[in-house]
Amino acid sequence: MLALQESFRDHGNTISRVQRMNIGFTRMGYKTDKYLLVFFGKIDEVRNLAEKEPWVIPYLPSKISNFAKNDLTILITSNPRLDAIIAADAVDPVIFERWGSTFVPASMI
């Protein structure tokens, strides 16, 4: 989690919330060491986007699942560049391109 936080800060992101998922999963019978849902984003951009296009609010901020078991950690998130497809012409796709560069270089898409 510390490495994730440092990486987000290095890319200009802010972690807005960390939600523990263990309790719900354990009640359902799953055995996990640690499962977190981390909400993050470039706060000014998220606020501006939500103000200009309120319909995107359910998709904001971005989320990443952090699953840890023993010495293994898995991070799962959707690529923000795919949100540009949903937004179509309503939102400048450069925003999603910039957000996506946090995870995957453009040359790999």
N, CA, C and O atoms as a GROMACS GRO file, in nm:
protein
  436
    1MET      N    1   0.083  -0.119   0.000
    1MET     CA    2   0.000   0.000   0.000
    1MET      C    3   0.087   0.125   0.000
    1MET      O    4   0.053   0.225  -0.064
    2LEU      N    5   0.197   0.120   0.070
    2LEU     CA    6   0.288   0.235   0.075
    2LEU      C    7   0.345   0.264  -0.064
    2LEU      O    8   0.352   0.380  -0.105
    3ALA      N    9   0.385   0.161  -0.136
    3ALA     CA   10   0.438   0.180  -0.272
    3ALA      C   11   0.331   0.236  -0.365
    3ALA      O   12   0.361   0.319  -0.450
    4LEU      N   13   0.208   0.190  -0.348
    4LEU     CA   14   0.097   0.240  -0.429
    4LEU      C   15   0.074   0.388  -0.402
    4LEU      O   16   0.058   0.467  -0.496
    5GLN      N   17   0.072   0.427  -0.275
    5GLN     CA   18   0.053   0.567  -0.239
    5GLN      C   19   0.164   0.655  -0.296
    5GLN      O   20   0.137   0.763  -0.348
    6GLU      N   21   0.288   0.609  -0.288
    6GLU     CA   22   0.401   0.686  -0.341
    6GLU      C   23   0.389   0.701  -0.492
    6GLU      O   24   0.415   0.809  -0.546
    7SER      N   25   0.351   0.595  -0.559
    7SER     CA   26   0.336   0.601  -0.704
    7SER      C   27   0.226   0.698  -0.744
    7SER      O   28   0.242   0.776  -0.839
    8PHE      N   29   0.114   0.695  -0.672
    8PHE     CA   30   0.006   0.789  -0.702
    8PHE      C   31   0.053   0.933  -0.684
    8PHE      O   32   0.028   1.018  -0.769
    9ARG      N   33   0.121   0.960  -0.573
    9ARG     CA   34   0.172   1.097  -0.549
    9ARG      C   35   0.269   1.139  -0.659
    9ARG      O   36   0.265   1.252  -0.706
   10ASP      N   37   0.356   1.046  -0.700
   10ASP     CA   38   0.453   1.077  -0.806
   10ASP      C   39   0.385   1.114  -0.937
   10ASP      O   40   0.442   1.188  -1.018
   11HIS      N   41   0.264   1.064  -0.960
   11HIS     CA   42   0.190   1.093  -1.083
   11HIS      C   43   0.084   1.202  -1.062
   11HIS      O   44  -0.001   1.223  -1.148
   12GLY      N   45   0.090   1.272  -0.948
   12GLY     CA   46   0.000   1.384  -0.923
   12GLY      C   47  -0.141   1.346  -0.880
   12GLY      O   48  -0.232   1.428  -0.886
   13ASN      N   49  -0.158   1.222  -0.836
   13ASN     CA   50  -0.289   1.176  -0.791
   13ASN      C   51  -0.303   1.192  -0.640
   13ASN      O   52  -0.204   1.200  -0.567
   14THR      N   53  -0.427   1.196  -0.596
   14THR     CA   54  -0.459   1.201  -0.454
   14THR      C   55  -0.545   1.079  -0.422
   14THR      O   56  -0.638   1.048  -0.497
   15ILE      N   57  -0.516   1.012  -0.313
   15ILE     CA   58  -0.602   0.902  -0.269
   15ILE      C   59  -0.712   0.965  -0.186
   15ILE      O   60  -0.687   1.028  -0.083
   16SER      N   61  -0.836   0.946  -0.231
   16SER     CA   62  -0.948   1.008  -0.162
   16SER      C   63  -1.011   0.916  -0.058
   16SER      O   64  -1.074   0.963   0.038
   17ARG      N   65  -0.995   0.787  -0.077
   17ARG     CA   66  -1.056   0.693   0.017
   17ARG      C   67  -0.995   0.555   0.000
   17ARG      O   68  -0.961   0.515  -0.112
   18VAL      N   69  -0.980   0.483   0.108
   18VAL     CA   70  -0.938   0.343   0.105
   18VAL      C   71  -1.046   0.264   0.178
   18VAL      O   72  -1.073   0.288   0.296
   19GLN      N   73  -1.106   0.170   0.108
   19GLN     CA   74  -1.215   0.092   0.166
   19GLN      C   75  -1.171  -0.053   0.182
   19GLN      O   76  -1.133  -0.119   0.085
   20ARG      N   77  -1.176  -0.102   0.305
   20ARG     CA   78  -1.142  -0.242   0.332
   20ARG      C   79  -1.258  -0.330   0.287
   20ARG      O   80  -1.373  -0.301   0.318
   21MET      N   81  -1.226  -0.436   0.215
   21MET     CA   82  -1.329  -0.526   0.164
   21MET      C   83  -1.327  -0.661   0.237
   21MET      O   84  -1.414  -0.744   0.212
   22ASN      N   85  -1.230  -0.683   0.325
   22ASN     CA   86  -1.213  -0.814   0.390
   22ASN      C   87  -1.338  -0.862   0.461
   22ASN      O   88  -1.378  -0.978   0.446
   23ILE      N   89  -1.400  -0.774   0.538
   23ILE     CA   90  -1.511  -0.815   0.625
   23ILE      C   91  -1.624  -0.876   0.544
   23ILE      O   92  -1.675  -0.983   0.578
   24GLY      N   93  -1.665  -0.808   0.438
   24GLY     CA   94  -1.773  -0.860   0.354
   24GLY      C   95  -1.737  -0.993   0.290
   24GLY      O   96  -1.820  -1.084   0.283
   25PHE      N   97  -1.612  -1.003   0.242
   25PHE     CA   98  -1.570  -1.127   0.177
   25PHE      C   99  -1.561  -1.242   0.277
   25PHE      O  100  -1.597  -1.355   0.246
   26THR      N  101  -1.512  -1.211   0.398
   26THR     CA  102  -1.499  -1.319   0.498
   26THR      C  103  -1.637  -1.370   0.538
   26THR      O  104  -1.656  -1.490   0.559
   27ARG      N  105  -1.732  -1.279   0.548
   27ARG     CA  106  -1.869  -1.321   0.580
   27ARG      C  107  -1.926  -1.412   0.473
   27ARG      O  108  -2.011  -1.497   0.501
   28MET      N  109  -1.880  -1.394   0.350
   28MET     CA  110  -1.929  -1.478   0.239
   28MET      C  111  -1.849  -1.608   0.228
   28MET      O  112  -1.876  -1.689   0.140
   29GLY      N  113  -1.750  -1.627   0.316
   29GLY     CA  114  -1.675  -1.752   0.317
   29GLY      C  115  -1.540  -1.746   0.249
   29GLY      O  116  -1.468  -1.846   0.248
   30TYR      N  117  -1.503  -1.631   0.191
   30TYR     CA  118  -1.373  -1.620   0.127
   30TYR      C  119  -1.266  -1.597   0.232
   30TYR      O  120  -1.291  -1.532   0.334
   31LYS      N  121  -1.147  -1.651   0.208
   31LYS     CA  122  -1.035  -1.632   0.298
   31LYS      C  123  -0.936  -1.538   0.231
   31LYS      O  124  -0.874  -1.574   0.130
   32THR      N  125  -0.922  -1.419   0.287
   32THR     CA  126  -0.829  -1.322   0.230
   32THR      C  127  -0.743  -1.263   0.340
   32THR      O  128  -0.786  -1.252   0.455
   33ASP      N  129  -0.621  -1.226   0.303
   33ASP     CA  130  -0.534  -1.155   0.398
   33ASP      C  131  -0.572  -1.007   0.398
   33ASP      O  132  -0.592  -0.948   0.504
   34LYS      N  133  -0.581  -0.948   0.280
   34LYS     CA  134  -0.611  -0.806   0.271
   34LYS      C  135  -0.666  -0.775   0.133
   34LYS      O  136  -0.606  -0.812   0.032
   35TYR      N  137  -0.779  -0.708   0.130
   35TYR     CA  138  -0.840  -0.669   0.004
   35TYR      C  139  -0.889  -0.526   0.022
   35TYR      O  140  -0.978  -0.500   0.103
   36LEU      N  141  -0.831  -0.433  -0.053
   36LEU     CA  142  -0.865  -0.292  -0.041
   36LEU      C  143  -0.915  -0.238  -0.174
   36LEU      O  144  -0.869  -0.280  -0.280
   37LEU      N  145  -1.007  -0.146  -0.167
   37LEU     CA  146  -1.050  -0.072  -0.284
   37LEU      C  147  -1.004   0.072  -0.262
   37LEU      O  148  -1.046   0.137  -0.166
   38VAL      N  149  -0.918   0.120  -0.351
   38VAL     CA  150  -0.857   0.251  -0.336
   38VAL      C  151  -0.916   0.346  -0.440
   38VAL      O  152  -0.911   0.318  -0.559
   39PHE      N  153  -0.972   0.458  -0.393
   39PHE     CA  154  -1.028   0.561  -0.481
   39PHE      C  155  -0.924   0.671  -0.493
   39PHE      O  156  -0.869   0.717  -0.393
   40PHE      N  157  -0.897   0.715  -0.616
   40PHE     CA  158  -0.790   0.812  -0.637
   40PHE      C  159  -0.816   0.895  -0.762
   40PHE      O  160  -0.902   0.862  -0.843
   41GLY      N  161  -0.743   1.001  -0.775
   41GLY     CA  162  -0.751   1.082  -0.896
   41GLY      C  163  -0.679   1.213  -0.881
   41GLY      O  164  -0.626   1.246  -0.775
   42LYS      N  165  -0.677   1.286  -0.988
   42LYS     CA  166  -0.624   1.422  -0.989
   42LYS      C  167  -0.743   1.510  -0.950
   42LYS      O  168  -0.829   1.541  -1.032
   43ILE      N  169  -0.746   1.550  -0.825
   43ILE     CA  170  -0.866   1.606  -0.763
   43ILE      C  171  -0.924   1.725  -0.839
   43ILE      O  172  -1.046   1.732  -0.855
   44ASP      N  173  -0.841   1.817  -0.885
   44ASP     CA  174  -0.894   1.933  -0.958
   44ASP      C  175  -0.958   1.891  -1.089
   44ASP      O  176  -1.063   1.943  -1.126
   45GLU      N  177  -0.896   1.797  -1.159
   45GLU     CA  178  -0.952   1.749  -1.286
   45GLU      C  179  -1.083   1.674  -1.263
   45GLU      O  180  -1.178   1.689  -1.339
   46VAL      N  181  -1.087   1.594  -1.158
   46VAL     CA  182  -1.209   1.519  -1.126
   46VAL      C  183  -1.323   1.616  -1.095
   46VAL      O  184  -1.435   1.599  -1.143
   47ARG      N  185  -1.295   1.716  -1.014
   47ARG     CA  186  -1.398   1.815  -0.979
   47ARG      C  187  -1.446   1.892  -1.102
   47ARG      O  188  -1.567   1.910  -1.121
   48ASN      N  189  -1.353   1.936  -1.185
   48ASN     CA  190  -1.392   2.010  -1.307
   48ASN      C  191  -1.474   1.923  -1.400
   48ASN      O  192  -1.574   1.968  -1.456
   49LEU      N  193  -1.432   1.800  -1.417
   49LEU     CA  194  -1.504   1.709  -1.505
   49LEU      C  195  -1.645   1.682  -1.452
   49LEU      O  196  -1.741   1.682  -1.529
   50ALA      N  197  -1.657   1.660  -1.323
   50ALA     CA  198  -1.788   1.634  -1.262
   50ALA      C  199  -1.879   1.757  -1.274
   50ALA      O  200  -2.001   1.743  -1.291
   51GLU      N  201  -1.821   1.875  -1.266
   51GLU     CA  202  -1.901   1.997  -1.278
   51GLU      C  203  -1.950   2.017  -1.422
   51GLU      O  204  -2.065   2.055  -1.444
   52LYS      N  205  -1.862   1.991  -1.518
   52LYS     CA  206  -1.898   2.011  -1.659
   52LYS      C  207  -1.990   1.901  -1.712
   52LYS      O  208  -2.081   1.927  -1.790
   53GLU      N  209  -1.965   1.778  -1.669
   53GLU     CA  210  -2.040   1.662  -1.719
   53GLU      C  211  -2.087   1.577  -1.601
   53GLU      O  212  -2.025   1.475  -1.570
   54PRO      N  213  -2.195   1.616  -1.534
   54PRO     CA  214  -2.241   1.546  -1.413
   54PRO      C  215  -2.269   1.397  -1.435
   54PRO      O  216  -2.263   1.320  -1.339
   55TRP      N  217  -2.299   1.355  -1.555
   55TRP     CA  218  -2.329   1.214  -1.581
   55TRP      C  219  -2.209   1.124  -1.558
   55TRP      O  220  -2.225   1.002  -1.546
   56VAL      N  221  -2.086   1.180  -1.552
   56VAL     CA  222  -1.968   1.096  -1.529
   56VAL      C  223  -1.940   1.073  -1.380
   56VAL      O  224  -1.851   0.995  -1.345
   57ILE      N  225  -2.015   1.141  -1.294
   57ILE     CA  226  -1.988   1.131  -1.150
   57ILE      C  227  -1.986   0.986  -1.099
   57ILE      O  228  -1.900   0.955  -1.017
   58PRO      N  229  -2.076   0.896  -1.144
   58PRO     CA  230  -2.067   0.758  -1.093
   58PRO      C  231  -1.936   0.686  -1.127
   58PRO      O  232  -1.901   0.588  -1.063
   59TYR      N  233  -1.865   0.736  -1.228
   59TYR     CA  234  -1.740   0.673  -1.269
   59TYR      C  235  -1.618   0.733  -1.199
   59TYR      O  236  -1.506   0.685  -1.218
   60LEU      N  237  -1.640   0.837  -1.120
   60LEU     CA  238  -1.530   0.910  -1.058
   60LEU      C  239  -1.533   0.895  -0.907
   60LEU      O  240  -1.641   0.876  -0.851
   61PRO      N  241  -1.421   0.902  -0.840
   61PRO     CA  242  -1.287   0.898  -0.895
   61PRO      C  243  -1.252   0.757  -0.942
   61PRO      O  244  -1.330   0.663  -0.923
   62SER      N  245  -1.136   0.745  -1.002
   62SER     CA  246  -1.090   0.613  -1.046
   62SER      C  247  -1.073   0.521  -0.926
   62SER      O  248  -1.055   0.567  -0.814
   63LYS      N  249  -1.078   0.391  -0.952
   63LYS     CA  250  -1.066   0.292  -0.845
   63LYS      C  251  -0.961   0.188  -0.884
   63LYS      O  252  -0.943   0.157  -1.001
   64ILE      N  253  -0.894   0.136  -0.784
   64ILE     CA  254  -0.800   0.026  -0.806
   64ILE      C  255  -0.818  -0.073  -0.691
   64ILE      O  256  -0.823  -0.035  -0.574
   65SER      N  257  -0.828  -0.201  -0.726
   65SER     CA  258  -0.838  -0.306  -0.624
   65SER      C  259  -0.699  -0.351  -0.588
   65SER      O  260  -0.615  -0.372  -0.676
   66ASN      N  261  -0.674  -0.365  -0.461
   66ASN     CA  262  -0.545  -0.408  -0.409
   66ASN      C  263  -0.570  -0.533  -0.327
   66ASN      O  264  -0.630  -0.527  -0.220
   67PHE      N  265  -0.523  -0.647  -0.377
   67PHE     CA  266  -0.545  -0.776  -0.311
   67PHE      C  267  -0.410  -0.831  -0.268
   67PHE      O  268  -0.320  -0.847  -0.351
   68ALA      N  269  -0.395  -0.858  -0.140
   68ALA     CA  270  -0.269  -0.912  -0.088
   68ALA      C  271  -0.295  -1.047  -0.021
   68ALA      O  272  -0.387  -1.061   0.059
   69LYS      N  273  -0.213  -1.143  -0.054
   69LYS     CA  274  -0.220  -1.276   0.008
   69LYS      C  275  -0.077  -1.324   0.027
   69LYS      O  276  -0.002  -1.339  -0.070
   70ASN      N  277  -0.039  -1.348   0.150
   70ASN     CA  278   0.098  -1.386   0.183
   70ASN      C  279   0.194  -1.281   0.128
   70ASN      O  280   0.185  -1.165   0.167
   71ASP      N  281   0.286  -1.320   0.037
   71ASP     CA  282   0.383  -1.224  -0.019
   71ASP      C  283   0.343  -1.172  -0.156
   71ASP      O  284   0.422  -1.103  -0.221
   72LEU      N  285   0.222  -1.203  -0.200
   72LEU     CA  286   0.178  -1.164  -0.334
   72LEU      C  287   0.078  -1.049  -0.326
   72LEU      O  288  -0.013  -1.053  -0.243
   73THR      N  289   0.094  -0.948  -0.410
   73THR     CA  290  -0.001  -0.838  -0.418
   73THR      C  291  -0.044  -0.823  -0.563
   73THR      O  292   0.039  -0.820  -0.654
   74ILE      N  293  -0.174  -0.814  -0.584
   74ILE     CA  294  -0.230  -0.797  -0.718
   74ILE      C  295  -0.308  -0.667  -0.721
   74ILE      O  296  -0.390  -0.641  -0.632
   75LEU      N  297  -0.284  -0.586  -0.823
   75LEU     CA  298  -0.356  -0.461  -0.842
   75LEU      C  299  -0.439  -0.473  -0.968
   75LEU      O  300  -0.390  -0.516  -1.073
   76ILE      N  301  -0.567  -0.434  -0.959
   76ILE     CA  302  -0.657  -0.444  -1.074
   76ILE      C  303  -0.734  -0.313  -1.087
   76ILE      O  304  -0.791  -0.263  -0.990
   77THR      N  305  -0.735  -0.259  -1.208
   77THR     CA  306  -0.812  -0.138  -1.236
   77THR      C  307  -0.850  -0.138  -1.383
   77THR      O  308  -0.794  -0.211  -1.464
   78SER      N  309  -0.947  -0.055  -1.416
   78SER     CA  310  -0.979  -0.040  -1.558
   78SER      C  311  -0.891   0.072  -1.614
   78SER      O  312  -0.850   0.162  -1.541
   79ASN      N  313  -0.864   0.064  -1.741
   79ASN     CA  314  -0.782   0.165  -1.806
   79ASN      C  315  -0.867   0.289  -1.831
   79ASN      O  316  -0.968   0.280  -1.900
   80PRO      N  317  -0.830   0.404  -1.775
   80PRO     CA  318  -0.909   0.525  -1.795
   80PRO      C  319  -0.926   0.562  -1.942
   80PRO      O  320  -1.020   0.634  -1.977
   81ARG      N  321  -0.839   0.514  -2.028
   81ARG     CA  322  -0.853   0.544  -2.171
   81ARG      C  323  -0.982   0.484  -2.226
   81ARG      O  324  -1.037   0.535  -2.324
   82LEU      N  325  -1.031   0.377  -2.164
   82LEU     CA  326  -1.157   0.318  -2.210
   82LEU      C  327  -1.275   0.409  -2.176
   82LEU      O  328  -1.378   0.405  -2.244
   83ASP      N  329  -1.260   0.491  -2.072
   83ASP     CA  330  -1.366   0.586  -2.038
   83ASP      C  331  -1.384   0.690  -2.148
   83ASP      O  332  -1.493   0.745  -2.163
   84ALA      N  333  -1.280   0.717  -2.224
   84ALA     CA  334  -1.291   0.812  -2.335
   84ALA      C  335  -1.391   0.761  -2.438
   84ALA      O  336  -1.458   0.841  -2.503
   85ILE      N  337  -1.402   0.631  -2.453
   85ILE     CA  338  -1.498   0.573  -2.547
   85ILE      C  339  -1.639   0.599  -2.497
   85ILE      O  340  -1.728   0.634  -2.575
   86ILE      N  341  -1.661   0.582  -2.367
   86ILE     CA  342  -1.793   0.606  -2.308
   86ILE      C  343  -1.829   0.754  -2.318
   86ILE      O  344  -1.943   0.789  -2.351
   87ALA      N  345  -1.733   0.840  -2.292
   87ALA     CA  346  -1.758   0.984  -2.292
   87ALA      C  347  -1.778   1.038  -2.433
   87ALA      O  348  -1.841   1.143  -2.451
   88ALA      N  349  -1.727   0.968  -2.533
   88ALA     CA  350  -1.736   1.012  -2.673
   88ALA      C  351  -1.685   1.156  -2.686
   88ALA      O  352  -1.575   1.187  -2.640
   89ASP      N  353  -1.763   1.243  -2.748
   89ASP     CA  354  -1.719   1.380  -2.772
   89ASP      C  355  -1.752   1.474  -2.656
   89ASP      O  356  -1.715   1.591  -2.661
   90ALA      N  357  -1.819   1.426  -2.554
   90ALA     CA  358  -1.861   1.512  -2.444
   90ALA      C  359  -1.745   1.558  -2.358
   90ALA      O  360  -1.752   1.664  -2.295
   91VAL      N  361  -1.637   1.480  -2.354
   91VAL     CA  362  -1.521   1.511  -2.270
   91VAL      C  363  -1.395   1.500  -2.355
   91VAL      O  364  -1.382   1.409  -2.437
   92ASP      N  365  -1.303   1.593  -2.334
   92ASP     CA  366  -1.176   1.591  -2.407
   92ASP      C  367  -1.103   1.460  -2.376
   92ASP      O  368  -1.070   1.435  -2.260
   93PRO      N  369  -1.076   1.377  -2.477
   93PRO     CA  370  -1.010   1.247  -2.452
   93PRO      C  371  -0.868   1.259  -2.397
   93PRO      O  372  -0.813   1.161  -2.346
   94VAL      N  373  -0.809   1.378  -2.407
   94VAL     CA  374  -0.674   1.398  -2.353
   94VAL      C  375  -0.672   1.375  -2.202
   94VAL      O  376  -0.572   1.327  -2.147
   95ILE      N  377  -0.781   1.409  -2.136
   95ILE     CA  378  -0.790   1.388  -1.990
   95ILE      C  379  -0.772   1.239  -1.959
   95ILE      O  380  -0.693   1.202  -1.872
   96PHE      N  381  -0.847   1.155  -2.030
   96PHE     CA  382  -0.839   1.011  -2.004
   96PHE      C  383  -0.705   0.954  -2.047
   96PHE      O  384  -0.654   0.861  -1.985
   97GLU      N  385  -0.648   1.009  -2.152
   97GLU     CA  386  -0.515   0.966  -2.196
   97GLU      C  387  -0.413   0.995  -2.086
   97GLU      O  388  -0.328   0.911  -2.056
   98ARG      N  389  -0.421   1.112  -2.028
   98ARG     CA  390  -0.328   1.151  -1.921
   98ARG      C  391  -0.349   1.061  -1.799
   98ARG      O  392  -0.252   1.015  -1.738
   99TRP      N  393  -0.476   1.037  -1.762
   99TRP     CA  394  -0.503   0.950  -1.649
   99TRP      C  395  -0.452   0.808  -1.676
   99TRP      O  396  -0.397   0.743  -1.588
  100GLY      N  397  -0.471   0.762  -1.798
  100GLY     CA  398  -0.427   0.627  -1.834
  100GLY      C  399  -0.275   0.612  -1.831
  100GLY      O  400  -0.225   0.502  -1.807
  101SER      N  401  -0.203   0.720  -1.856
  101SER     CA  402  -0.056   0.711  -1.857
  101SER      C  403   0.000   0.678  -1.719
  101SER      O  404   0.116   0.640  -1.707
  102THR      N  405  -0.082   0.691  -1.615
  102THR     CA  406  -0.040   0.652  -1.482
  102THR      C  407  -0.010   0.503  -1.476
  102THR      O  408   0.075   0.459  -1.399
  103PHE      N  409  -0.083   0.424  -1.558
  103PHE     CA  410  -0.073   0.279  -1.550
  103PHE      C  411  -0.001   0.215  -1.666
  103PHE      O  412   0.084   0.128  -1.647
  104VAL      N  413  -0.035   0.256  -1.787
  104VAL     CA  414   0.016   0.188  -1.906
  104VAL      C  415   0.068   0.290  -2.005
  104VAL      O  416  -0.005   0.382  -2.041
  105PRO      N  417   0.191   0.277  -2.051
  105PRO     CA  418   0.240   0.368  -2.153
  105PRO      C  419   0.153   0.362  -2.278
  105PRO      O  420   0.104   0.255  -2.315
  106ALA      N  421   0.134   0.475  -2.344
  106ALA     CA  422   0.048   0.482  -2.464
  106ALA      C  423   0.092   0.384  -2.571
  106ALA      O  424   0.009   0.334  -2.647
  107SER      N  425   0.220   0.355  -2.579
  107SER     CA  426   0.270   0.264  -2.683
  107SER      C  427   0.222   0.121  -2.664
  107SER      O  428   0.233   0.040  -2.755
  108MET      N  429   0.169   0.089  -2.545
  108MET     CA  430   0.123  -0.049  -2.519
  108MET      C  431  -0.025  -0.066  -2.546
  108MET      O  432  -0.077  -0.177  -2.532
  109ILE      N  433  -0.096   0.041  -2.584
  109ILE     CA  434  -0.240   0.032  -2.608
  109ILE      C  435  -0.265   0.002  -2.754
  109ILE      O  436  -0.380  -0.009  -2.797
   0.00000   0.00000   0.00000
